[in-house]
Amino acid sequence: MTKADLVAIMAKTAGGSKTASERGMNTFIVSIFESLRRGRRVTISGFGTFMVTRRAARNGRDPRTGKEIKIPPAKVPRFRPSRALKTAIR
């Protein structure tokens, strides 16, 4: 399913236009981005939780040369599905 598919479903279900649904979807996504950027969790009941975690520095290998390289620490987004979502998929 793509973003366009979700927008079409939202427009049909709400009885509104695709343009309004797309604006709503974009606002939703931007809000999640901004909250994560500020280091806050985003919890959607019955769906899951988006959060930012730290990945420690580690050693790796350059696949072309086989030479060992140092990979710096990084912040990465994570998603933890809710129990209801896990049950629905099973």
OpenMM code with the backbone's topology and positions (N, CA, C; nanometers):
from openmm import Vec3, app, unit

residues = "MET THR LYS ALA ASP LEU VAL ALA ILE MET ALA LYS THR ALA GLY GLY SER LYS THR ALA SER GLU ARG GLY MET ASN THR PHE ILE VAL SER ILE PHE GLU SER LEU ARG ARG GLY ARG ARG VAL THR ILE SER GLY PHE GLY THR PHE MET VAL THR ARG ARG ALA ALA ARG ASN GLY ARG ASP PRO ARG THR GLY LYS GLU ILE LYS ILE PRO PRO ALA LYS VAL PRO ARG PHE ARG PRO SER ARG ALA LEU LYS THR ALA ILE ARG".split()
positions = [
    Vec3(0.0850, -0.1169, 0.0000),
    Vec3(0.0000, 0.0000, 0.0000),
    Vec3(0.0895, 0.1232, 0.0000),
    Vec3(0.0548, 0.2196, -0.0830),
    Vec3(0.1329, 0.3418, -0.0938),
    Vec3(0.0618, 0.4566, -0.0235),
    Vec3(0.1306, 0.5681, -0.0143),
    Vec3(0.0717, 0.6876, 0.0459),
    Vec3(-0.0517, 0.7307, -0.0334),
    Vec3(-0.0458, 0.7213, -0.1660),
    Vec3(-0.1599, 0.7582, -0.2506),
    Vec3(-0.2801, 0.6685, -0.2216),
    Vec3(-0.2554, 0.5401, -0.1981),
    Vec3(-0.3642, 0.4484, -0.1638),
    Vec3(-0.4285, 0.4881, -0.0314),
    Vec3(-0.3470, 0.5219, 0.0670),
    Vec3(-0.3995, 0.5647, 0.1968),
    Vec3(-0.4817, 0.6920, 0.1843),
    Vec3(-0.4333, 0.7871, 0.1039),
    Vec3(-0.5057, 0.9126, 0.0826),
    Vec3(-0.6410, 0.8842, 0.0187),
    Vec3(-0.6448, 0.7959, -0.0801),
    Vec3(-0.7705, 0.7615, -0.1475),
    Vec3(-0.8691, 0.6968, -0.0500),
    Vec3(-0.8200, 0.6077, 0.0356),
    Vec3(-0.9066, 0.5426, 0.1349),
    Vec3(-0.9597, 0.6454, 0.2344),
    Vec3(-0.8724, 0.7362, 0.2800),
    Vec3(-0.9158, 0.8402, 0.3733),
    Vec3(-1.0233, 0.9280, 0.3113),
    Vec3(-1.0057, 0.9676, 0.1861),
    Vec3(-1.1018, 1.0543, 0.1180),
    Vec3(-1.2357, 0.9834, 0.1028),
    Vec3(-1.2325, 0.8568, 0.0656),
    Vec3(-1.3559, 0.7805, 0.0456),
    Vec3(-1.4298, 0.7605, 0.1778),
    Vec3(-1.3556, 0.7242, 0.2831),
    Vec3(-1.4160, 0.6973, 0.4132),
    Vec3(-1.4740, 0.8242, 0.4758),
    Vec3(-1.3998, 0.9343, 0.4660),
    Vec3(-1.4441, 1.0596, 0.5276),
    Vec3(-1.5435, 1.1355, 0.4400),
    Vec3(-1.5510, 1.0979, 0.3142),
    Vec3(-1.6428, 1.1679, 0.2245),
    Vec3(-1.5899, 1.3029, 0.1805),
    Vec3(-1.4599, 1.3229, 0.1913),
    Vec3(-1.3985, 1.4496, 0.1509),
    Vec3(-1.3196, 1.4335, 0.0233),
    Vec3(-1.2434, 1.5375, -0.0080),
    Vec3(-1.1633, 1.5338, -0.1305),
    Vec3(-1.0279, 1.4695, -0.1046),
    Vec3(-0.9651, 1.4248, -0.2113),
    Vec3(-0.8315, 1.3672, -0.1993),
    Vec3(-0.7309, 1.4741, -0.1583),
    Vec3(-0.7520, 1.5964, -0.2026),
    Vec3(-0.6608, 1.7060, -0.1676),
    Vec3(-0.6613, 1.7299, -0.0166),
    Vec3(-0.7797, 1.7344, 0.0421),
    Vec3(-0.7899, 1.7552, 0.1869),
    Vec3(-0.7307, 1.6367, 0.2628),
    Vec3(-0.7549, 1.5163, 0.2123),
    Vec3(-0.7003, 1.3974, 0.2770),
    Vec3(-0.5488, 1.3955, 0.2688),
    Vec3(-0.4946, 1.4380, 0.1551),
    Vec3(-0.3491, 1.4417, 0.1401),
    Vec3(-0.2873, 1.5448, 0.2341),
    Vec3(-0.3537, 1.6602, 0.2493),
    Vec3(-0.3045, 1.7605, 0.3441),
    Vec3(-0.3025, 1.7045, 0.4853),
    Vec3(-0.4082, 1.6317, 0.5224),
    Vec3(-0.4154, 1.5704, 0.6547),
    Vec3(-0.3059, 1.4672, 0.6752),
    Vec3(-0.2830, 1.3852, 0.5732),
    Vec3(-0.1775, 1.2827, 0.5802),
    Vec3(-0.0411, 1.3480, 0.5935),
    Vec3(-0.0153, 1.4517, 0.5153),
    Vec3(0.1141, 1.5217, 0.5221),
    Vec3(0.1349, 1.5849, 0.6589),
    Vec3(0.0294, 1.6439, 0.7143),
    Vec3(0.0386, 1.7038, 0.8475),
    Vec3(0.0700, 1.5977, 0.9522),
    Vec3(0.0072, 1.4827, 0.9410),
    Vec3(0.0299, 1.3712, 1.0325),
    Vec3(0.1761, 1.3270, 1.0270),
    Vec3(0.2285, 1.3091, 0.9073),
    Vec3(0.3662, 1.2631, 0.8902),
    Vec3(0.4660, 1.3669, 0.9403),
    Vec3(0.4444, 1.4938, 0.9072),
    Vec3(0.5337, 1.6006, 0.9522),
    Vec3(0.5326, 1.6101, 1.1047),
    Vec3(0.4160, 1.5915, 1.1651),
    Vec3(0.4062, 1.5965, 1.3116),
    Vec3(0.4885, 1.4852, 1.3758),
    Vec3(0.4843, 1.3658, 1.3172),
    Vec3(0.5651, 1.2553, 1.3687),
    Vec3(0.7131, 1.2877, 1.3523),
    Vec3(0.7538, 1.3382, 1.2354),
    Vec3(0.8942, 1.3757, 1.2116),
    Vec3(0.9416, 1.4761, 1.3158),
    Vec3(0.8624, 1.5799, 1.3392),
    Vec3(0.9021, 1.6858, 1.4327),
    Vec3(0.9143, 1.6333, 1.5755),
    Vec3(0.8210, 1.5502, 1.6178),
    Vec3(0.8282, 1.4943, 1.7532),
    Vec3(0.9523, 1.4070, 1.7698),
    Vec3(0.9810, 1.3245, 1.6699),
    Vec3(1.1000, 1.2391, 1.6772),
    Vec3(1.2275, 1.3218, 1.6735),
    Vec3(1.2272, 1.4266, 1.5932),
    Vec3(1.3448, 1.5141, 1.5848),
    Vec3(1.3741, 1.5779, 1.7199),
    Vec3(1.2696, 1.6078, 1.7969),
    Vec3(1.2862, 1.6672, 1.9301),
    Vec3(1.3132, 1.5631, 2.0377),
    Vec3(1.3190, 1.4354, 1.9972),
    Vec3(1.3506, 1.3295, 2.0922),
    Vec3(1.2321, 1.2750, 2.1681),
    Vec3(1.1111, 1.3078, 2.1245),
    Vec3(0.9913, 1.2597, 2.1937),
    Vec3(0.9365, 1.1356, 2.1245),
    Vec3(0.8699, 1.0506, 2.2016),
    Vec3(0.8046, 0.9321, 2.1471),
    Vec3(0.6686, 0.9710, 2.0903),
    Vec3(0.6241, 0.8956, 1.9919),
    Vec3(0.4903, 0.9132, 1.9360),
    Vec3(0.4186, 0.7799, 1.9519),
    Vec3(0.3130, 0.7785, 2.0332),
    Vec3(0.2373, 0.6567, 2.0587),
    Vec3(0.0988, 0.6694, 1.9979),
    Vec3(0.0633, 0.5728, 1.9135),
    Vec3(-0.0686, 0.5672, 1.8537),
    Vec3(-0.1339, 0.4409, 1.9094),
    Vec3(-0.2328, 0.4596, 1.9975),
    Vec3(-0.2969, 0.3468, 2.0645),
    Vec3(-0.3504, 0.2472, 1.9632),
    Vec3(-0.3244, 0.1199, 1.9865),
    Vec3(-0.3709, 0.0150, 1.8988),
    Vec3(-0.2860, -0.0043, 1.7743),
    Vec3(-0.1842, 0.0809, 1.7555),
    Vec3(-0.0979, 0.0691, 1.6377),
    Vec3(0.0469, 0.0453, 1.6788),
    Vec3(0.1041, 0.1385, 1.7562),
    Vec3(0.2414, 0.1205, 1.8002),
    Vec3(0.3055, 0.2502, 1.8439),
    Vec3(0.4360, 0.2436, 1.8678),
    Vec3(0.5127, 0.3575, 1.9166),
    Vec3(0.6340, 0.3812, 1.8279),
    Vec3(0.6511, 0.5067, 1.7868),
    Vec3(0.7697, 0.5502, 1.7145),
    Vec3(0.8628, 0.6141, 1.8166),
    Vec3(0.9932, 0.5855, 1.8069),
    Vec3(1.0892, 0.6437, 1.9007),
    Vec3(1.2250, 0.6566, 1.8325),
    Vec3(1.3136, 0.7335, 1.8955),
    Vec3(1.4499, 0.7496, 1.8451),
    Vec3(1.5435, 0.6816, 1.9441),
    Vec3(1.6335, 0.5981, 1.8930),
    Vec3(1.7325, 0.5332, 1.9784),
    Vec3(1.8728, 0.5681, 1.9284),
    Vec3(1.9701, 0.5475, 2.0144),
    Vec3(2.1113, 0.5717, 1.9780),
    Vec3(2.1749, 0.4408, 1.9361),
    Vec3(2.2450, 0.4453, 1.8276),
    Vec3(2.3232, 0.3291, 1.7840),
    Vec3(2.4684, 0.3609, 1.8169),
    Vec3(2.5339, 0.2739, 1.8900),
    Vec3(2.6721, 0.2966, 1.9331),
    Vec3(2.7689, 0.2902, 1.8151),
    Vec3(2.8842, 0.3516, 1.8340),
    Vec3(2.9902, 0.3431, 1.7328),
    Vec3(3.0365, 0.1983, 1.7247),
    Vec3(3.0763, 0.1579, 1.6064),
    Vec3(3.1206, 0.0200, 1.5891),
    Vec3(3.2184, 0.0112, 1.4721),
    Vec3(3.2846, -0.1009, 1.4629),
    Vec3(3.3756, -0.1253, 1.3518),
    Vec3(3.3019, -0.2015, 1.2432),
    Vec3(3.3364, -0.1721, 1.1193),
    Vec3(3.2775, -0.2406, 1.0050),
    Vec3(3.3833, -0.2662, 0.9000),
    Vec3(3.3405, -0.3166, 0.7873),
    Vec3(3.4328, -0.3434, 0.6769),
    Vec3(3.3795, -0.2790, 0.5506),
    Vec3(3.4713, -0.2193, 0.4741),
    Vec3(3.4375, -0.1655, 0.3435),
    Vec3(3.4211, -0.2856, 0.2502),
    Vec3(3.3008, -0.3041, 0.1901),
    Vec3(3.2807, -0.4233, 0.1077),
    Vec3(3.3695, -0.4289, -0.0171),
    Vec3(3.4110, -0.3141, -0.0674),
    Vec3(3.4953, -0.3137, -0.1873),
    Vec3(3.6393, -0.3539, -0.1587),
    Vec3(3.6930, -0.2984, -0.0500),
    Vec3(3.8354, -0.3210, -0.0225),
    Vec3(3.8597, -0.4226, 0.0887),
    Vec3(3.7586, -0.4456, 0.1724),
    Vec3(3.7771, -0.5362, 0.2856),
    Vec3(3.8470, -0.4689, 0.4016),
    Vec3(3.8778, -0.3401, 0.3861),
    Vec3(3.9472, -0.2636, 0.4884),
    Vec3(3.8522, -0.2323, 0.6040),
    Vec3(3.9057, -0.2380, 0.7270),
    Vec3(3.8243, -0.2080, 0.8442),
    Vec3(3.7993, -0.0573, 0.8530),
    Vec3(3.6742, -0.0188, 0.8829),
    Vec3(3.6388, 0.1225, 0.8964),
    Vec3(3.5661, 0.1430, 1.0287),
    Vec3(3.5653, 0.2653, 1.0751),
    Vec3(3.4975, 0.3028, 1.1990),
    Vec3(3.3629, 0.3638, 1.1608),
    Vec3(3.2528, 0.3066, 1.2104),
    Vec3(3.1193, 0.3599, 1.1857),
    Vec3(3.0823, 0.4450, 1.3069),
    Vec3(3.0507, 0.5735, 1.2861),
    Vec3(3.0228, 0.6635, 1.3984),
    Vec3(2.8878, 0.6333, 1.4647),
    Vec3(2.8672, 0.6821, 1.5875),
    Vec3(2.7366, 0.6643, 1.6529),
    Vec3(2.6300, 0.7415, 1.5751),
    Vec3(2.5049, 0.6974, 1.5877),
    Vec3(2.3966, 0.7621, 1.5141),
    Vec3(2.2656, 0.7499, 1.5907),
    Vec3(2.1751, 0.8431, 1.5653),
    Vec3(2.0383, 0.8337, 1.6135),
    Vec3(1.9572, 0.7697, 1.5023),
    Vec3(1.8759, 0.6698, 1.5370),
    Vec3(1.7966, 0.6011, 1.4362),
    Vec3(1.6508, 0.5895, 1.4819),
    Vec3(1.5557, 0.6025, 1.3889),
    Vec3(1.4148, 0.5855, 1.4262),
    Vec3(1.3821, 0.4377, 1.4434),
    Vec3(1.2943, 0.4085, 1.5377),
    Vec3(1.2495, 0.2721, 1.5628),
    Vec3(1.0967, 0.2723, 1.5735),
    Vec3(1.0379, 0.1585, 1.5451),
    Vec3(0.8939, 0.1417, 1.5610),
    Vec3(0.8688, 0.0146, 1.6389),
    Vec3(0.7883, 0.0236, 1.7432),
    Vec3(0.7506, -0.0928, 1.8219),
    Vec3(0.6000, -0.1129, 1.8047),
    Vec3(0.5578, -0.2204, 1.7381),
    Vec3(0.4146, -0.2421, 1.7163),
    Vec3(0.3421, -0.2751, 1.8462),
    Vec3(0.2152, -0.2368, 1.8532),
    Vec3(0.1355, -0.2666, 1.9724),
    Vec3(0.0951, -0.4138, 1.9718),
    Vec3(0.0492, -0.4581, 2.0848),
    Vec3(0.0037, -0.5963, 2.0960),
    Vec3(-0.1142, -0.6209, 2.0018),
    Vec3(-0.2034, -0.5219, 1.9883),
    Vec3(-0.3196, -0.5367, 1.8995),
    Vec3(-0.2754, -0.5542, 1.7546),
    Vec3(-0.1745, -0.4803, 1.7110),
    Vec3(-0.1237, -0.4936, 1.5740),
    Vec3(-0.0595, -0.6300, 1.5531),
    Vec3(0.0188, -0.6744, 1.6499),
    Vec3(0.0821, -0.8065, 1.6391),
    Vec3(-0.0233, -0.9169, 1.6306),
    Vec3(-0.1272, -0.9048, 1.7110),
    Vec3(-0.2340, -1.0060, 1.7114),
    Vec3(-0.3097, -1.0044, 1.5790),
    Vec3(-0.3353, -0.8870, 1.5238),
    Vec3(-0.4074, -0.8757, 1.3975),
    Vec3(-0.3326, -0.9392, 1.2823),
    Vec3(-0.1992, -0.9320, 1.2866),
    Vec3(-0.1175, -0.9865, 1.1785),
    Vec3(-0.1092, -1.1385, 1.1876),
    Vec3(-0.1088, -1.1901, 1.3065),
    Vec3(-0.0993, -1.3370, 1.3247),
    Vec3(-0.2252, -1.3957, 1.2783),
] * unit.nanometer
topology = app.Topology()
chain = topology.addChain("A")
for resn in residues:
    res = topology.addResidue(resn, chain)
    for name in ("N", "CA", "C"):
        topology.addAtom(name, app.Element.getBySymbol(name[0]), res)
